[in-house]
Amino acid sequence: MGPLFFITHINDFSSIISKIANPILFADDTSIIISHTNPEELKNNTNTVLNETINWFQSNFLTLNCNKTHFLQFLTKKHNRIKMQIISCNTIITNINTTRFLELIIYSSLSWKDHIIELTSKLNKACYAIWAIKPFMSLDAEKMIYYSFVQSLTSYGIIFWGNSHLTDSIFKVQKRIIRIITNAGKRDTCCQLYKQLQILPLPSLYIFLLLVLSIKIEACFCPILKFITETHIITTIYICLPQI
């Protein structure tokens, strides 16, 4: 089944459960978010959504793979886990603590610990690679490799995990790579080195991408406000022009 035909085939799935859940469809990956303040209502809504999903699959000649279907319950420090057992097709849906969604490892408490540990491991490998090839590369080539293998990893999803207190390990690896590129000592400060290479430190990268996201959201969801602001500016400039 081709991608376009598949999307056309499942485009009405969201409508059957959108009143009590928030379905997220990305290619052939489907996630359903269910929330409620009442634990009993949460259980009822979960069973209802699952039943509606199974019925939709059967009506469209599809089969739900229960072995690959998982259930993740998001928790906070103030709320305990709700005891739930979800059964579908005589199979118990596995209750997991972590899941991988679009290459982001999401933990039930949203601590981002597992994701940052894996990301730190990848950056350490990139750090070793840059150290190994440094004698054979120019500064421009090293910067290109940095953006390809380090910046691409640290910028992906940073708007979600960038405010975690665990990001210090990633920041340390980034500074180690900057020192390798610039031939700096282990104890040398990196402030001037970042400016020299025109590379953003991890905290600055997090803030920058948040600002970019804010501008995109404003452009997408506030066109009327943008129009009013621009009209006000134009009108003000016009009024300030001298009479001829």
Secondary structure by P-SEA (a helix, b strand, c coil): ccaaaaaaaaccccccccccbbbbbcccbbbbbbbbccaaaaaaaaaaaaaaaaaaaaaaccccccccbbbbbbbcccccccbbbbbccccccccccccccccccccccccaaaaaaaaaaaaaaaaaaaaaacccccaaaaaaaaaaccccccccccccccccccaaaaaaaaaaaaaaaacccccccaaaaaaaaccccaaaaaaaaaaaaaaaaaaaccaaaaaaaaaaaaaaaaaacccc
